[in-house]
Amino acid sequence: MGNLTSDDGQLWRRSLEGAGEAFAVLFDRHRDRVFRHAYRLSGNRHDAEDIMSTAFLELWRCRRKVRLVDGSVLPWLLVTTTNVARNSGRAAFRYRRLLNSLPRTEDVPAAFGEVSHHDEAVDRSVATALGTLNALDLQLVSLVVFEEYTIAAAASILEMSPAAAKSRMHRARQRMKTAINGAAGPEPAAALEGELP
């Protein structure tokens, strides 16, 4: 399927020249990380799969505009995944609002059941807290907290100064802590500081 040891830059150039196997190697190389990122943002495995697929579709659709960062396509994919997740969340909210506005009878089950597992509840509380952030702050938090980029590297990816990124990161963490603590108590907020539960 091609040289698996090639860097993203070489694979991307070959993809742009029409080498489908090079794009497949990029997909195989980054799909797990993009999926985990999508899952953290959506809190749902099925939604995360759809978000990941859409992010890779966008990578191909926008291939002439994609900007590699430090020779890697991953930062572009992560930012795109964040945007797709945000759009998906908005669409799901509109869909739930529509369903809730429809008349129900007693024998019709609710469209969305209660969360039954503790892990899913934590995932949903984190996803809800992430939903309180604007698009730029969500991208920044995603890169720094979940993908473990330094603030300076994330600032470069998002084309902002490191000082602005540090300030935005501080405010975003405060908003998320408030949202999580309001929904689930203080325990999950520790993950925002990089601590393992």
DAHUNOR-V513567 format. One record per residue. N is the residue number from 1. RES is the residue in three letters. PHI is phi as a letter, one per 20 degrees, with the letter a starting at -180 (* if undefined). OMEGA is omega in whole degrees, 0 to 359 (none if undefined). Layout:
n=N res=RES phi=PHI omega=OMEGA
n=N res=RES phi=PHI omega=OMEGA
This chain:
n=1 res=MET phi=* omega=181
n=2 res=GLY phi=o omega=183
n=3 res=ASN phi=e omega=182
n=4 res=LEU phi=f omega=181
n=5 res=THR phi=e omega=178
n=6 res=SER phi=f omega=176
n=7 res=ASP phi=f omega=182
n=8 res=ASP phi=g omega=182
n=9 res=GLY phi=g omega=179
n=10 res=GLN phi=f omega=180
n=11 res=LEU phi=f omega=181
n=12 res=TRP phi=f omega=177
n=13 res=ARG phi=f omega=179
n=14 res=ARG phi=f omega=177
n=15 res=SER phi=f omega=180
n=16 res=LEU phi=f omega=177
n=17 res=GLU phi=e omega=176
n=18 res=GLY phi=o omega=180
n=19 res=ALA phi=e omega=181
n=20 res=GLY phi=f omega=180
n=21 res=GLU phi=f omega=177
n=22 res=ALA phi=f omega=177
n=23 res=PHE phi=f omega=179
n=24 res=ALA phi=f omega=178
n=25 res=VAL phi=f omega=177
n=26 res=LEU phi=f omega=178
n=27 res=PHE phi=f omega=181
n=28 res=ASP phi=f omega=182
n=29 res=ARG phi=f omega=190
n=30 res=HIS phi=d omega=187
n=31 res=ARG phi=f omega=183
n=32 res=ASP phi=f omega=181
n=33 res=ARG phi=f omega=178
n=34 res=VAL phi=f omega=178
n=35 res=PHE phi=f omega=180
n=36 res=ARG phi=g omega=179
n=37 res=HIS phi=f omega=179
n=38 res=ALA phi=f omega=180
n=39 res=TYR phi=f omega=178
n=40 res=ARG phi=f omega=182
n=41 res=LEU phi=f omega=185
n=42 res=SER phi=e omega=182
n=43 res=GLY phi=m omega=184
n=44 res=ASN phi=b omega=184
n=45 res=ARG phi=f omega=182
n=46 res=HIS phi=f omega=177
n=47 res=ASP phi=f omega=180
n=48 res=ALA phi=f omega=178
n=49 res=GLU phi=f omega=178
n=50 res=ASP phi=f omega=180
n=51 res=ILE phi=f omega=179
n=52 res=MET phi=f omega=180
n=53 res=SER phi=g omega=180
n=54 res=THR phi=f omega=179
n=55 res=ALA phi=f omega=179
n=56 res=PHE phi=f omega=174
n=57 res=LEU phi=f omega=177
n=58 res=GLU phi=f omega=177
n=59 res=LEU phi=g omega=180
n=60 res=TRP phi=f omega=182
n=61 res=ARG phi=f omega=183
n=62 res=CYS phi=e omega=190
n=63 res=ARG phi=g omega=181
n=64 res=ARG phi=f omega=181
n=65 res=LYS phi=d omega=184
n=66 res=VAL phi=f omega=178
n=67 res=ARG phi=d omega=176
n=68 res=LEU phi=f omega=178
n=69 res=VAL phi=d omega=184
n=70 res=ASP phi=l omega=177
n=71 res=GLY phi=m omega=182
n=72 res=SER phi=c omega=176
n=73 res=VAL phi=e omega=184
n=74 res=LEU phi=g omega=179
n=75 res=PRO phi=g omega=178
n=76 res=TRP phi=f omega=180
n=77 res=LEU phi=f omega=182
n=78 res=LEU phi=f omega=178
n=79 res=VAL phi=f omega=179
n=80 res=THR phi=f omega=177
n=81 res=THR phi=f omega=178
n=82 res=THR phi=f omega=180
n=83 res=ASN phi=f omega=179
n=84 res=VAL phi=f omega=179
n=85 res=ALA phi=f omega=179
n=86 res=ARG phi=f omega=178
n=87 res=ASN phi=f omega=179
n=88 res=SER phi=f omega=178
n=89 res=GLY phi=f omega=178
n=90 res=ARG phi=f omega=180
n=91 res=ALA phi=f omega=179
n=92 res=ALA phi=f omega=178
n=93 res=PHE phi=f omega=179
n=94 res=ARG phi=f omega=180
n=95 res=TYR phi=f omega=178
n=96 res=ARG phi=f omega=180
n=97 res=ARG phi=f omega=177
n=98 res=LEU phi=f omega=180
n=99 res=LEU phi=f omega=180
n=100 res=ASN phi=f omega=180
n=101 res=SER phi=e omega=181
n=102 res=LEU phi=f omega=178
n=103 res=PRO phi=f omega=181
n=104 res=ARG phi=c omega=170
n=105 res=THR phi=d omega=184
n=106 res=GLU phi=f omega=185
n=107 res=ASP phi=e omega=178
n=108 res=VAL phi=e omega=180
n=109 res=PRO phi=f omega=177
n=110 res=ALA phi=f omega=182
n=111 res=ALA phi=f omega=181
n=112 res=PHE phi=c omega=181
n=113 res=GLY phi=f omega=178
n=114 res=GLU phi=f omega=176
n=115 res=VAL phi=f omega=185
n=116 res=SER phi=d omega=183
n=117 res=HIS phi=d omega=179
n=118 res=HIS phi=g omega=181
n=119 res=ASP phi=f omega=179
n=120 res=GLU phi=f omega=179
n=121 res=ALA phi=f omega=178
n=122 res=VAL phi=f omega=178
n=123 res=ASP phi=g omega=181
n=124 res=ARG phi=f omega=179
n=125 res=SER phi=f omega=176
n=126 res=VAL phi=f omega=178
n=127 res=ALA phi=f omega=178
n=128 res=THR phi=f omega=179
n=129 res=ALA phi=f omega=177
n=130 res=LEU phi=f omega=179
n=131 res=GLY phi=f omega=178
n=132 res=THR phi=e omega=183
n=133 res=LEU phi=e omega=173
n=134 res=ASN phi=f omega=188
n=135 res=ALA phi=g omega=183
n=136 res=LEU phi=f omega=179
n=137 res=ASP phi=f omega=178
n=138 res=LEU phi=f omega=178
n=139 res=GLN phi=f omega=181
n=140 res=LEU phi=f omega=179
n=141 res=VAL phi=f omega=180
n=142 res=SER phi=g omega=181
n=143 res=LEU phi=f omega=185
n=144 res=VAL phi=e omega=187
n=145 res=VAL phi=f omega=187
n=146 res=PHE phi=e omega=183
n=147 res=GLU phi=e omega=173
n=148 res=GLU phi=m omega=169
n=149 res=TYR phi=f omega=173
n=150 res=THR phi=f omega=178
n=151 res=ILE phi=f omega=179
n=152 res=ALA phi=f omega=179
n=153 res=ALA phi=f omega=178
n=154 res=ALA phi=f omega=178
n=155 res=ALA phi=f omega=179
n=156 res=SER phi=f omega=179
n=157 res=ILE phi=f omega=184
n=158 res=LEU phi=e omega=176
n=159 res=GLU phi=l omega=175
n=160 res=MET phi=c omega=180
n=161 res=SER phi=f omega=177
n=162 res=PRO phi=g omega=179
n=163 res=ALA phi=f omega=178
n=164 res=ALA phi=f omega=180
n=165 res=ALA phi=f omega=180
n=166 res=LYS phi=f omega=179
n=167 res=SER phi=f omega=180
n=168 res=ARG phi=f omega=181
n=169 res=MET phi=f omega=179
n=170 res=HIS phi=f omega=180
n=171 res=ARG phi=f omega=180
n=172 res=ALA phi=f omega=178
n=173 res=ARG phi=f omega=179
n=174 res=GLN phi=f omega=179
n=175 res=ARG phi=f omega=181
n=176 res=MET phi=f omega=178
n=177 res=LYS phi=g omega=179
n=178 res=THR phi=f omega=180
n=179 res=ALA phi=f omega=181
n=180 res=ILE phi=f omega=180
n=181 res=ASN phi=f omega=178
n=182 res=GLY phi=f omega=184
n=183 res=ALA phi=e omega=190
n=184 res=ALA phi=c omega=183
n=185 res=GLY phi=n omega=189
n=186 res=PRO phi=f omega=190
n=187 res=GLU phi=f omega=184
n=188 res=PRO phi=f omega=183
n=189 res=ALA phi=f omega=180
n=190 res=ALA phi=g omega=180
n=191 res=ALA phi=f omega=179
n=192 res=LEU phi=f omega=180
n=193 res=GLU phi=e omega=179
n=194 res=GLY phi=n omega=179
n=195 res=GLU phi=e omega=176
n=196 res=LEU phi=e omega=180
n=197 res=PRO phi=f omega=none
